Amino acid sequence: MRFDLLKFHPSPEGKGLSLRWLALLFLLVATPAFAHAGHPGHGASFLAGLLHPLTGLDHLMTMLMVGLWSGIAFPRRWWVCPAAFMVFMLGGFAYGAAGGAMPLAETLILASLVGLGFALLLDARPALSLSAGVVALFAVAHGFAHGHELAGHDGTGFAAGFLIATAALHAAGAWLAFRGRRIGQATGAAAALLALALVMSP
């Protein structure tokens, strides 16, 4: 993928595309199942890891937004924040799988939705080093949430699967970035609604 493809290229079809994207995201937010549903039928397998990031909107949206925001805010270095996310997510995963404790994990996961969502809504572009650091902090929490569910089990295959799925979501977000800022703003709005729904859910 050429870095310059991630620059903003307005098109007459952009508005309609953004509206359709926004409608789709709102439909996703309206679904009742936000949290992960465990590891359905595959335990700690590679397939479970590949599918698991897709079973919770909180994780899915965050991973997508990391790539999307990076592509919009840092078009020539869009890969830095996704790379930081994957490295630190793996660290959090290992810590959780080893039985570690992280009392603020859920709070940080919620903060990742709010923070990235508003970064997209406001077209925020802080320093790359600061951005990568904050993304890394969020990633530790997301990795811990995955790894904690596998404490006491061999999670090697699972980790490989969910790293591939995460990379694919980052890449999808980066690809969406070159379609224009409207998609970023729509995704940010959907993330804010999702965060609100998670806070209000019993």
Secondary structure, 3 states (H helix, E strand, C coil): CCHHHHCCCCCCCHHHHHHHHHHHHHHHHCCCCCCCCCCCCCCCCHHHHHHHHHCCHHHHHHHHHHHHHHHHHCCCCCCHHHHHHHHHHHHHHHHHHCCCCCCCHHHHHHHHHHHHHHHHHCCCCCCHHHHHHHHHHHHHHHHHHHHHCCCCCCCHHHHHHHHHHHHHHHHHHHHHHCCCHHHHHHHHHHHHHHHHHHHHCC
